[in-house]
């Protein structure tokens, strides 16, 4: 075996035995995971670490080498109004999406899996609620861009036909409407996905727990509060953590919906859009990397806080 | 409560079924009607944007700009013909298929190989290395643009479709789910007896393990495929000539080129979405099942 000889050359018998950890075939573990880790190192870990390192440098991406400038970029980042604006926008858009998303997801999941109601065509509803999650996010952004168009958009025409509006509304010129449209689009794309994760969690709860609650005369709310919620702890954690990561790194929809500039008035400009424009369009690799580093820290902190909060909250149940 | 009188006489099972039917026929019929109206309304909201898209791509741009259209028109071929004059949509389709299929195959094969290494062999530092796999799931990594562009330039992968294929070899989600699947589905005795028959470890993986985990691989692969098909940020900055664009970039290109020629743009958007929608309409059960199969592990 080629692998065996290589490792024998590397460390002789004793090192190999140590690495094998008592498994006669242990070296194959390394051989089999090697391609994965090689690619992970080159295309994921290195870019990540290199970008973090670049954040301490000034570099335009050209042939003049990067120059180490210490914490200068971070000083700039802390007083950067656009960065703060983007952070606020991202958080507002995320909250506007994640709160209704979780409420709808958990509510629908408990309705569609309810042992008493037994909703008809639950499978059909599940599929149709999930459909928006599968299609290309960038194309969805594009589709909503045209549906929200003030002149030719189907939404204005529908609302005028229903007499809700008397004249066309400039959705993508209005701060609240633009942010709302992005939050809505994200809600539209993701509540079905979260719902399915919750449904799987609820289905895994043993039937006799619900039967016992019935026998004890618990009402729907009590059953939901004391059996369903604690039973889907894992699903809640999974949904919220993925939503924190996805929400803080949102790019496709606001980018397409605002022609890449975050209009109106930078109020729909998100962190990743700012980083993209700074790195790729302005060729300011050093500062773009600093925005990445800032975002990286924020995401890690938010995920850590989420774990903490949820662990406590859910442990209390 | 009326049903409490029956309580002592019947078994728990009977009692429960009584209890449910009473509720169904009595108090809950109005509630149920409202519930169904709500579910149907939500279903309409989910489908309406697609409906607008499908209807609008069959009408002329003038009609789209002037009135609300709710029934299909006859202009699709005209819109399509105009759109393809400046947007090489079929090149985009081909690029997307080549990239997504290659990425899916690589991700499936090497993901399974890595999972097999983690699931069935003991070696030093195994749990630490697996922690790296998990860690890379929860940090923002596909957006480290400065670093990614450095790697792509030095490997000469800029404006190269391979840049969107090769990284699929390291798909952490694949390894995360498949490792536990292999641990449960492939027993050690199978490996032992294959070794006795003189099978090499590599052959064990290719001709015994892979066939055993095909169901799990297939489900995970659907999501790899869709993820690759839908990705936007990386292709946007890696590919810069039209003949290499993927479908999402083609749709965006159509918007840039045609602006207010609504019929043409709608037909490009529709073509970028329809493949996934068609796949979903045929195997929605399978796809949703796969989603939850992964989620239960959480």
Interface residues (C-beta under 8 A of the other chain):
Chain A: X1 X18 X19 X20 X21 X22 X23 X25 X26 X27 X28 X29 X30 X31 X32 X33 X35 X36 X37 X39 X40 X42 X43 X44 X45 X46 X47 X48 X49 X50 X51 X54 X61 X104 X108 X111 X115 X116 X117 X119 X123 X125 X126 X127 X128 X129 X130 X131 X132 X134 X135 X136 X137 X138 X139 X140 X142 X143 X144 X145 X146 X147 X151 X152 X154 X157 X158 X160 X161 X188 X192 X193 X196 X197 X199 X200 X201 X203 X204 X211 X214 X215 X217 X234 X235 X237 X238 X241 X245 X248 X249 X251 X252 X256 X272 X275 X276 X279 X280 X285 X288 X289 X292 X295 X296 X299 X300 X303
Chain B: X1 X12 X15 X16 X19 X20 X23 X24 X28 X32 X35 X36 X39 X42 X43 X45 X46 X47 X49 X50 X52 X53 X56 X61 X64 X65 X67 X68 X69 X110 X111 X113 X114 X116 X117 X118 X120 X121 X122 X123 X124 X126 X129 X132 X133 X136 X138 X139 X140 X141 X143 X144 X145 X146 X147 X148 X149 X150 X151 X155 X166 X167 X169 X170 X172 X175 X200 X201 X205 X226 X229 X230 X232 X233 X237 X247 X248 X251 X252 X255 X260 X262 X265 X266 X269 X272 X273 X276 X277 X280 X284 X285 X287 X288 X291 X292 X295 X296 X298
